[in-house]
Amino acid sequence: MDIRITKHRINVIIWFLKRPKLYKQLLRELIRFLNQKQHPTLERSVEAEKWCGLKSISNVDAMEILEIEDPYEIKVKYKFEFDYAYKVANLMDFDWGGEGNGMILYHLAKKLNAVNILETGVAYGWSSLSFLLYLNDINEGKLTSIDMPFFNTLNDDDVGCVIPYYLRDKWRLLNYADKDGLKLACNKQLFDIAHYDSDKSYNGRKNSYPVIWSKIRLGGFFISDDVSDNLAFKEFCEYIKNEPIIIKFYDNRKTKYVGVLKK
């Protein structure tokens, strides 16, 4: 075995051992590693990419279907907050991905008059920022976010770094893996809207999608990022017999697909 791979795995285990609340996830990762050679890949990203390409519509068309009149309202109204966020992100010495499609999140929350919002995956906090700016508009409600720190990094305290502190009173951050965080977040309450942007693996999505969907109120929205990564979103839509809106957009010059489901 390559000594570099061995050293990386040892570092990851040490990283987990320093974070007791993630011990359950460490066990899952070890089991996944031991089983991966016995099971064929389930990713099938080429097939998923083709499915998304055939079904996708543009941001403009999606806004029309969802009856959103001014998609750029958030960027104009909160120019100061976004300028601050870009400045903070550019100062960081790591790359946690692009900004995503925060306009959709903001406007869907607004469309629903949402007061109870759930998201998995935070990183810089772009999607969290969009939701929290909406909650700031109405001066009520709560965003519950679940995000396990990035493997083998020391940036635990940087999660959500683009979110101004004045917005954080309506934010609850659970630093757990999805399976454990969802148990804490999804007790007796229902959510108006939920956004999935965490574990992008096939099994991660297959495990989390049904749990999240069961906790969304009738008429609410479920949004999942990067649905072309594998067939989990396609299969989930078929299982619940719900036709999704697949939105194609560009983030950091990369083609991205976001799936939207209305319950």
ABEGO torsion letter per residue (X at the ends): XBAAAAAAAAAAAAAAAABAAAAAAAAAAAAAAAAAAABBBAAGAAAAAAAAAAABBBAAAAAAAAGBABAAAAAAAAAAAAAAAAAAAAABABBAEBAEBAAAAAAAAAAAGBABBBBBEAEAGAAAAAAAAAAAAAGBEBBBBBBBBBBGBAAAAABGAABBAAAAAABBBBBBBAAAAAAAABBABBBABBBBABBABAAAAAAAAAAAAAABBBGBBBBBBGAAABAAAAAAAAAAGBBBBBBBBBBGGBBBBBBBBBX
